[in-house]
């Protein structure tokens, strides 16, 4: 993968909303994977440090699908916003705007490129479990982390097939917008 970064961090987070609409999300978990080193971090509520487990400076590229959700988690945790963001949602919309697509969600992007996806029923069951809120059993915590990691692995499959279609300088501008 030819991207000019010391670290390429795939990111997915899960959260619940507190109280009134517009409140910051309450992070439930986050999974990160560095494509350069292969290192993976799985963090559940109560395990978040003062900073993310990787550098967020200009030598790191954060890759997400609908990055504003992930950045909402960064903000809720008072973590610094990554300098470089590649949002595969924005790039998928840029590529397919006006074309028929299965959906504009991660599953739809995977289907568009002929990649394996998780089932819609499983996805909805996991979302319901997360939004139900705590307490979660140890088995439920592990299931939530595995579900979150599944989206990171989906990004790992999606990024290489999308890269030939991405104009990186403009994509980084769109990513910066999604991070604000």
Buried (B, 14 or more C-beta within 10 A) or exposed (E): EEBEBEBBBBBBBBBBBEEEEEEEBBBBBBBBBBBBEEEBBBBBBEEBEEEBBBBBEEEBBBBBBBBBBBBBBBBBBEBEBBBBBBBBBBBBBBBBEEEEBEEBBBBBBBBBBEBEBBEEEEBEEBEEBBEEEEEBEEEBBEBBBEBBBBBBBBBBBBBEBBBEEBEBEEBBEBBBEBBE
